[in-house]
Amino acid sequence: MFPKLDPILHSELRLAVMSLLAGVDSADFTYLKKQTGATSGNLSVQIDKLTTAGYISVEKGFKGKMPCTTCMITPAGLAAFNEYVEALKAYLK
């Protein structure tokens, strides 16, 4: 029997965001937008879903006079991401 895939992570854009955040301490919104090719609105919605799930944390601040949104993966998010990757591996065997 195949393991259940986390529906929060089973979205192309949310999975891309989590993949990017799993490899860094933090990433700003502009970086995530550039790397994923997402629109600002869509990325914003997906970040909100990941935040609500407790998978990432978001800090809002300023770089000079420009607003800056920084995202970080949480320990729960990293655990969920690793479980998702392991579940996918089971599908590939």
C-alpha positions as CSV (number, residue, x, y, z in Angstrom):
1,M,0.0,0.0,0.0
2,F,1.2,3.5,-0.9
3,P,1.7,6.1,1.9
4,K,-0.6,9.1,1.9
5,L,0.8,12.2,0.4
6,D,0.4,15.4,2.5
7,P,-2.2,17.5,0.6
8,I,-0.5,20.7,1.8
9,L,2.7,19.8,0.0
10,H,1.1,18.1,-2.9
11,S,0.8,21.4,-4.8
12,E,3.5,22.3,-7.3
13,L,4.1,25.8,-6.0
14,R,3.9,24.9,-2.3
15,L,6.3,22.0,-2.9
16,A,8.7,24.3,-4.8
17,V,8.7,26.9,-1.9
18,M,9.3,24.1,0.6
19,S,12.1,22.7,-1.5
20,L,13.8,26.1,-1.7
21,L,13.4,26.8,2.0
22,A,14.6,23.4,3.1
23,G,18.1,24.2,1.8
24,V,18.5,27.7,3.3
25,D,18.1,29.5,6.6
26,S,15.6,31.9,5.1
27,A,14.5,33.4,1.8
28,D,12.8,36.6,0.9
29,F,9.6,36.9,-1.2
30,T,11.5,38.3,-4.2
31,Y,13.9,35.4,-4.3
32,L,11.0,32.8,-4.0
33,K,9.1,34.6,-6.7
34,K,12.0,34.6,-9.1
35,Q,13.0,31.0,-8.4
36,T,9.4,29.6,-8.8
37,G,8.2,31.9,-11.6
38,A,5.0,32.5,-9.7
39,T,2.9,35.6,-9.7
40,S,3.0,37.8,-6.6
41,G,-0.6,37.0,-5.8
42,N,-0.4,33.3,-6.2
43,L,2.9,33.1,-4.2
44,S,1.3,35.1,-1.5
45,V,-1.7,32.8,-1.2
46,Q,0.5,29.7,-1.1
47,I,2.8,31.2,1.5
48,D,-0.3,31.9,3.6
49,K,-1.4,28.3,3.3
50,L,2.0,27.0,4.4
51,T,2.1,29.5,7.3
52,T,-1.4,28.4,8.4
53,A,-0.2,24.7,8.3
54,G,2.7,25.7,10.5
55,Y,5.2,24.6,7.9
56,I,6.9,28.0,7.5
57,S,7.1,31.2,9.5
58,V,7.0,34.7,7.9
59,E,8.7,37.9,9.1
60,K,7.7,41.2,7.6
61,G,10.1,44.2,7.8
62,F,11.9,46.7,5.7
63,K,15.2,46.8,3.8
64,G,15.7,50.6,3.8
65,K,12.3,52.0,2.8
66,M,11.3,48.9,0.9
67,P,9.0,46.3,2.5
68,C,10.6,42.8,2.8
69,T,8.9,39.5,3.6
70,T,11.2,36.8,4.7
71,C,10.2,33.1,5.0
72,M,11.8,30.3,7.0
73,I,10.9,26.6,7.2
74,T,9.8,25.5,10.7
75,P,10.9,22.3,12.3
76,A,7.4,20.9,11.7
77,G,7.6,22.0,8.1
78,L,11.0,20.3,7.6
79,A,9.7,17.1,9.2
80,A,6.6,17.2,6.9
81,F,8.8,17.9,3.9
82,N,11.1,15.0,4.7
83,E,8.1,12.6,5.2
84,Y,6.7,13.8,1.9
85,V,10.0,13.0,0.1
86,E,10.1,9.6,1.7
87,A,6.5,8.9,0.7
88,L,7.3,9.8,-2.9
89,K,10.2,7.5,-2.9
90,A,7.8,4.6,-2.0
91,Y,5.8,5.4,-5.1
92,L,9.0,5.3,-7.2
93,K,10.0,1.8,-6.1
